Amino acid sequence: YYYPTKVAKVDPRFVQLNKEHARGHDPFGYFLQRVKASGKEAFVTFRMNDVHNPEDADDWNTPTVRKKHPDCIVDLAAVQRGDKDWFNFALDYSRPEVVAYFLEIFRELIAQYPLDGLQLDWMRFPRHLSGTPEEVWAKRGHLTRFVAEIRALTKARGMRLAVRVPTSLAGCRYLGTDVVEWTRLGLVDFISTCAFLNTDFFQPLRELRAA
């Protein structure tokens, strides 16, 4: 993280930033203040699973919840047999300790900054539930309940909520992001459809909008 947080941790590689925080300075907060003062909206987009370099020796990107609960990832068995694919280290939102961890982070973030809205970025990295694609879809209620929790937090502060999801209904099903249900329940104000690491110029937006 790049703002002073008591829930998670600030990136230890950024020595000067940590020094500023120790002095009581918050560059991220100052930036948001200037954005707001200029008359612009301020949204924070939040990566729901950032698994860059999950085994780096300095643990710069190891979530504190994974340190306490090493088994709370989506494919512990793969990691144990030596498969170091980053996606295997994604946190599993069907685990209550993972949900509690992120809810605490969002409570802190929302209380700390005068934001106009949040975007939950489910595409960085796009894996949030354990199991086969069929099992992931069966577990989609975990993500829906989480989005509902964040919606309650943002609504209480008069903030809007957006989500970044796959570019098709099939992709959303594969990931467990039930945007049709989220829309039906009034949990999101708008939806950003986006591929993971490239640009998709042929998104089936008509199908998505109809659904």
TAQUIUR-V886601 format. One record per residue. RES is the residue in three letters. PSI is psi in whole degrees, -180 to 180 (none if undefined). OMEGA is omega in whole degrees, -180 to 180 (999 if undefined). Layout:
# TAQUIUR-V886601
res=RES psi=PSI omega=OMEGA
res=RES psi=PSI omega=OMEGA
This chain:
# TAQUIUR-V886601
res=TYR psi=160 omega=-175
res=TYR psi=10 omega=174
res=TYR psi=157 omega=-179
res=PRO psi=115 omega=-178
res=THR psi=140 omega=176
res=LYS psi=-9 omega=-178
res=VAL psi=-50 omega=-179
res=ALA psi=-137 omega=177
res=LYS psi=153 omega=177
res=VAL psi=145 omega=180
res=ASP psi=115 omega=-176
res=PRO psi=-14 omega=-179
res=ARG psi=-20 omega=-177
res=PHE psi=85 omega=-173
res=VAL psi=-46 omega=-177
res=GLN psi=-39 omega=179
res=LEU psi=-44 omega=179
res=ASN psi=-35 omega=176
res=LYS psi=-42 omega=178
res=GLU psi=-44 omega=178
res=HIS psi=-40 omega=179
res=ALA psi=-28 omega=178
res=ARG psi=-2 omega=-179
res=GLY psi=13 omega=179
res=HIS psi=149 omega=-178
res=ASP psi=87 omega=-179
res=PRO psi=-40 omega=179
res=PHE psi=-44 omega=179
res=GLY psi=-39 omega=178
res=TYR psi=-40 omega=179
res=PHE psi=-46 omega=179
res=LEU psi=-39 omega=178
res=GLN psi=-43 omega=-179
res=ARG psi=-37 omega=176
res=VAL psi=-48 omega=-179
res=LYS psi=-41 omega=-178
res=ALA psi=-26 omega=180
res=SER psi=-3 omega=179
res=GLY psi=7 omega=-179
res=LYS psi=158 omega=173
res=GLU psi=150 omega=178
res=ALA psi=109 omega=174
res=PHE psi=147 omega=169
res=VAL psi=127 omega=173
res=THR psi=131 omega=-168
res=PHE psi=123 omega=178
res=ARG psi=119 omega=-175
res=MET psi=-15 omega=173
res=ASN psi=97 omega=177
res=ASP psi=107 omega=-175
res=VAL psi=31 omega=173
res=HIS psi=132 omega=172
res=ASN psi=59 omega=-173
res=PRO psi=-13 omega=-178
res=GLU psi=21 omega=177
res=ASP psi=143 omega=-173
res=ALA psi=-33 omega=-178
res=ASP psi=3 omega=175
res=ASP psi=29 omega=-176
res=TRP psi=-28 omega=-178
res=ASN psi=30 omega=176
res=THR psi=113 omega=-180
res=PRO psi=144 omega=180
res=THR psi=-31 omega=179
res=VAL psi=-32 omega=178
res=ARG psi=-28 omega=175
res=LYS psi=-40 omega=-179
res=LYS psi=-33 omega=-177
res=HIS psi=79 omega=-177
res=PRO psi=-18 omega=-178
res=ASP psi=8 omega=-174
res=CYS psi=23 omega=180
res=ILE psi=168 omega=-171
res=VAL psi=-22 omega=-179
res=ASP psi=72 omega=179
res=LEU psi=-38 omega=-179
res=ALA psi=-40 omega=180
res=ALA psi=-43 omega=179
res=VAL psi=-42 omega=-178
res=GLN psi=-27 omega=177
res=ARG psi=9 omega=173
res=GLY psi=6 omega=178
res=ASP psi=107 omega=-174
res=LYS psi=16 omega=177
res=ASP psi=129 omega=-177
res=TRP psi=-36 omega=-176
res=PHE psi=-28 omega=180
res=ASN psi=-23 omega=-176
res=PHE psi=1 omega=-180
res=ALA psi=142 omega=-180
res=LEU psi=142 omega=-174
res=ASP psi=112 omega=-177
res=TYR psi=-1 omega=172
res=SER psi=-6 omega=178
res=ARG psi=126 omega=-176
res=PRO psi=-32 omega=-180
res=GLU psi=-31 omega=176
res=VAL psi=-46 omega=178
res=VAL psi=-45 omega=-180
res=ALA psi=-40 omega=179
res=TYR psi=-49 omega=-178
res=PHE psi=-35 omega=177
res=LEU psi=-39 omega=179
res=GLU psi=-40 omega=177
res=ILE psi=-45 omega=-178
res=PHE psi=-37 omega=176
res=ARG psi=-43 omega=179
res=GLU psi=-46 omega=-177
res=LEU psi=-45 omega=-177
res=ILE psi=-37 omega=180
res=ALA psi=-27 omega=-171
res=GLN psi=-28 omega=-172
res=TYR psi=145 omega=-180
res=PRO psi=74 omega=-175
res=LEU psi=152 omega=172
res=ASP psi=-23 omega=-180
res=GLY psi=172 omega=177
res=LEU psi=149 omega=167
res=GLN psi=124 omega=175
res=LEU psi=111 omega=-176
res=ASP psi=95 omega=-180
res=TRP psi=2 omega=-178
res=MET psi=-4 omega=176
res=ARG psi=96 omega=-6
res=PHE psi=147 omega=-170
res=PRO psi=70 omega=169
res=ARG psi=121 omega=-172
res=HIS psi=-7 omega=-179
res=LEU psi=145 omega=-178
res=SER psi=157 omega=174
res=GLY psi=-177 omega=177
res=THR psi=166 omega=177
res=PRO psi=-37 omega=179
res=GLU psi=-41 omega=179
res=GLU psi=-37 omega=177
res=VAL psi=-46 omega=-180
res=TRP psi=-36 omega=178
res=ALA psi=-27 omega=-179
res=LYS psi=6 omega=-172
res=ARG psi=-23 omega=179
res=GLY psi=-28 omega=178
res=HIS psi=-43 omega=179
res=LEU psi=-38 omega=178
res=THR psi=-44 omega=179
res=ARG psi=-37 omega=178
res=PHE psi=-47 omega=179
res=VAL psi=-38 omega=178
res=ALA psi=-38 omega=178
res=GLU psi=-43 omega=179
res=ILE psi=-37 omega=177
res=ARG psi=-42 omega=180
res=ALA psi=-40 omega=180
res=LEU psi=-46 omega=-178
res=THR psi=-38 omega=-179
res=LYS psi=-37 omega=180
res=ALA psi=-23 omega=180
res=ARG psi=7 omega=180
res=GLY psi=27 omega=-179
res=MET psi=154 omega=175
res=ARG psi=159 omega=-178
res=LEU psi=129 omega=177
res=ALA psi=162 omega=176
res=VAL psi=145 omega=174
res=ARG psi=120 omega=-171
res=VAL psi=173 omega=178
res=PRO psi=167 omega=-172
res=THR psi=2 omega=-179
res=SER psi=163 omega=176
res=LEU psi=-36 omega=178
res=ALA psi=-41 omega=178
res=GLY psi=-41 omega=178
res=CYS psi=-39 omega=178
res=ARG psi=-42 omega=-179
res=TYR psi=-35 omega=-177
res=LEU psi=-19 omega=-178
res=GLY psi=14 omega=179
res=THR psi=97 omega=-173
res=ASP psi=75 omega=-175
res=VAL psi=-26 omega=177
res=VAL psi=-46 omega=179
res=GLU psi=-39 omega=179
res=TRP psi=-39 omega=179
res=THR psi=-43 omega=-180
res=ARG psi=-37 omega=-179
res=LEU psi=-3 omega=180
res=GLY psi=33 omega=-175
res=LEU psi=-20 omega=-176
res=VAL psi=148 omega=178
res=ASP psi=-33 omega=173
res=PHE psi=163 omega=-174
res=ILE psi=132 omega=173
res=SER psi=121 omega=176
res=THR psi=132 omega=-175
res=CYS psi=143 omega=173
res=ALA psi=172 omega=-175
res=PHE psi=-63 omega=-173
res=LEU psi=16 omega=179
res=ASN psi=-174 omega=180
res=THR psi=130 omega=179
res=ASP psi=108 omega=-177
res=PHE psi=-1 omega=-174
res=PHE psi=51 omega=179
res=GLN psi=138 omega=178
res=PRO psi=65 omega=-173
res=LEU psi=-31 omega=179
res=ARG psi=-43 omega=178
res=GLU psi=-43 omega=179
res=LEU psi=-45 omega=-179
res=ARG psi=-42 omega=180
res=ALA psi=-42 omega=180
res=ALA psi=none omega=999
